[in-house]
Amino acid sequence: MRLPDVGWMKRRAVHRYDDQTAELASAVIAYAQERLRLDPAPLDAPLSPAELAARAGETVTPDGLGGAEALRVFDEVLARACISTDHPRYLSFIPAAPTRAAVLFDLVVGASSIYGGSWLEGAGAVYAENQALRWLADLAGLPSSAGGVFVPGGTVGNLSALVAARHTARARCSARAEAADGPSVPPARWSFVCGEEAHSSLAEAARVMDVDVVVAPSGDGGRFTGAALAATVDGLAADRRAGVFAVVATAGSTQFGLVDDLRGLAEAAGERGLWLHVDGAYGLAAIAAPSARARFDGLELADSLIVDPHKWLFAPFDACALIYREPALARAAHTQQAGYLDVLGSGDWNPSDFAVGLSRRARGLPFWFSLAVHGTRAYTEAVESALRTTSVCVDQIRARPWLELVGAPELSVVVFRRPGWTPAQYHAWSDRLLRDGLAFVTPTVHDGETLARFAIVSPRTTPNDTALILDTMLADPGPAT
Ligand SMILES: Cc1ncc(COP(=O)(O)O)c(C=O)c1O
């Protein structure tokens, strides 16, 4: 007797392109088109779990909500509880400013089921991603043999580079021991050195790797210098010094946009046989801007670097470009070995060989597509535009007697205070801006002091936007103290 296979029919239906799928495709594409057309999209704001539960209810059910209803819940409830990171007055943390072309191509990548981990499966995508990496490597002044991979973000990029650096140091340690015909004696603890303004992701990398972080005191207005590196490393006891495997320079600190003394650090690191990694997750985008390029002098000496296109290179989340001077050193650290992976040619460019992780979305493609569509000159102009807005914003702050600039911005982060305000007043002001749908500007804390901070990356952020926000600080007395 043949039994009706209802389950099978249903399973096939969810993978078939039928009339219902066609309807859903039109609705989803129309939604995406509408979101892209909005200029700007509403800022929106988060809701509490209870509010979301009341408005969205249970969305994962045995029989499904159906396409129209699921999309309605997303449109009318969920999306509106997510702040639009590309709003021109979103100036908190590091904003996003993806080009329309990059966002559109993200839809294409999603629709294409590309496996971006190996050349065998994703050759075309990897070829294109590598061209985008090449553009960045050339701007950095790295040799033509340099290369790498797009990883999800700066945190994974920093971790992967440091894993490669430690692997290289371990291998050198073993080679030295072998040459001396003695046992390999690795140091008791491995460590890397960074400056005081280094990003929090480095402490996380150290925790994951179970290595120590040596923080060098910053001089020169908060910058980590070659002199500080030399004094710090040379001042360590011999056993700790033997365990130092890398130096991390920051090219655009998150808090202030400071660029460390890259040339001095490269020289001091080189003299001590240390790997130089440059964390430019936010700031290295400015190598595309001739007006800022001199700040990165010495970058060409880096052993590895990262820059996040999802920050200031106009790509959607999530994409970090991780580039090595000698990719073979990263490959030695990261290639996964398994019988079922043996078919992946070791001579091929397999992106998963260069970072933590195996399966990967070809996440560099939206960035590549936008570069291919608009050309690199458009990127230069867009980065320069954020730098110009920053410079006008500095003048605006100086022209407002109720405000005080904290340090002179090097890139596109502006930190300032309203003298006399308490932390509560900064927070109340920030909350009110978001509640009114005007701007998203969160306070920061530096040396125990609460301050206001703008990070400007979008060419859509204009001096009118920054002036509008600055003026709310005069009108807004904050809560009574
Ligand atoms: C300098 C720097 N490094 C690393 C990171 C971490 O990057 P991600 O958030 O993409 O993991 C950030 C994030 O803002 C950053 O500014």
The ligand as an ORCA input file, in Angstrom:
! r2SCAN-3c Opt
* xyz 0 1
  C      40.266     49.896     16.566
  C      39.275     48.780     16.639
  N      39.711     47.520     16.645
  C      38.880     46.467     16.703
  C      37.513     46.653     16.752
  C      36.599     45.466     16.819
  O      35.952     45.337     15.595
  P      34.593     44.487     15.433
  O      33.564     45.237     16.223
  O      34.336     44.516     13.960
  O      34.850     43.132     15.973
  C      36.995     47.956     16.764
  C      35.551     48.195     16.861
  O      35.083     49.295     16.943
  C      37.899     49.040     16.681
  O      37.465     50.302     16.655
*
